[in-house]
Amino acid sequence: MARPKNTTETVQITISTTQQVKDLLELLSKSGFYGKNAADTAHALLKEKIRDLQRDGQAPSPRYSPLQMD
């Protein structure tokens, strides 16, 4: 089943990491739980950690305003 189209605008970033981290991301992606590949898995884990930091008050929560346009 195809997943629905993302309604939030996305931007691409590039990170550099070690081969060991890349290998672990690929291994985690094999389960399909975090994503279908290393990039999807990294994205899911990053979002999860940011939510943890926000919950603990160590990172700001996003402020969304439907009237704010850039």
Secondary structure, 3 states (H helix, E strand, C coil): CCCCCCCCCCCCCCCCCCHHHHHHHHHHHCCCCCCCCHHHHHHHHHHHHHHHHHHCCCCCCCCCCCCCCC
